[in-house]
Amino acid sequence: MISSVHAIIYSKHAEGVRAFLSEVLGLESVDAGDGWPIFAGPPLEIAVHPTDGEPEHELYLMCDDVRAVSAALERRGIRTEPIEERSWGLSTSIELAGGERIGLYEPRHPSPLRR
């Protein structure tokens, strides 16, 4: 039924975020027309959490060793927040162009991607 997921990052600094995805994370892309890149991402898992507040959506990149990935990003001049231990894993965030942030974590929970 569902073949894949298309995620969108809205940014006032789209060119910088595109450069980060391509040059720093090394994600491959295709030209969707007129130089508009669409990046191939890694496998995806989706969680649904209840809320009493306004609905919102979050995007996290996952990795096997958040300390190593964070250190590698820092060496490339990409700022990350201090790593926090949470019940579901080790978590930080990455600063994108213009100061926007995206989550990065090393999961410690069961995952449908790790069978």
Sequence and secondary structure as in RCSB ss.txt:
>XXXX:A:sequence
MISSVHAIIYSKHAEGVRAFLSEVLGLESVDAGDGWPIFAGPPLEIAVHPTDGEPEHELYLMCDDVRAVSAALER
RGIRTEPIEERSWGLSTSIELAGGERIGLYEPRHPSPLRR
>XXXX:A:secstr
           TTHHHHHHIIIIIS   EEE STT EEE            SS      EEE S HHHHHHHHHH
TT  B   EEETTEEEEEEE GGG EEEEEEE S  TT  
